């Protein structure tokens, strides 16, 4: 997804958000991953285990990576999104406006 993030980074209709917890990603490994993958300019959130467990309950997922596709109004379009067709899905959503 690095190339896709780079291509879409200035698009006001796209936001990438990255969330993990101290239980799933030890801090040092997380910091290296963020740096290596150039994620510093995106919404990165390093949560406590309790906060992360709450998100897992709300969105019913069991681990990372997990992709959700959300529209501009905050509605979840797909809570088990497979990003291999992101460009096409993005185009379809823009045409709905």
Secondary structure as UniProt FT lines:
FT   HELIX           2..8
FT   TURN            9..10
FT   TURN            12..13
FT   STRAND          17..21
FT   TURN            22..24
FT   HELIX           27..36
FT   TURN            37..38
FT   TURN            40..41
FT   STRAND          43..47
FT   HELIX           49..59
FT   STRAND          69..70
FT   TURN            72..73
FT   STRAND          76..78
FT   TURN            79..80
FT   HELIX           83..85
FT   HELIX           86..96
//
